[in-house]
Amino acid sequence: MKKSVFYHAGCPVCVSSEQDIVTLIGADQVEVVHLGEDKSRIGEAEEAGVQSVPALVTPAGHVLHINFGAALEAVKG
């Protein structure tokens, strides 16, 4: 089964959301990607439709923007 992917940038909103998502979905069902630490994955997030972080991309390809931490453009630097 394909995992969900949770993209974030490390801000307090993102970290709090990460903890909630992992608790709700389960650590084995979600891949956590910290875009502030791994900028090479920003393009992947953009292709998936992520516009701001934190965001969860479901196995079906749906993007769920959670709260608002930062626009993806701001993460790019």
Beta strands, then each sheet from edge to edge (+ up, - down):
strand 1: 4-8
strand 2: 30-34
strand 3: 52-57
strand 4: 63-71
sheet 1: 2+ 1+ 3- 4+
end
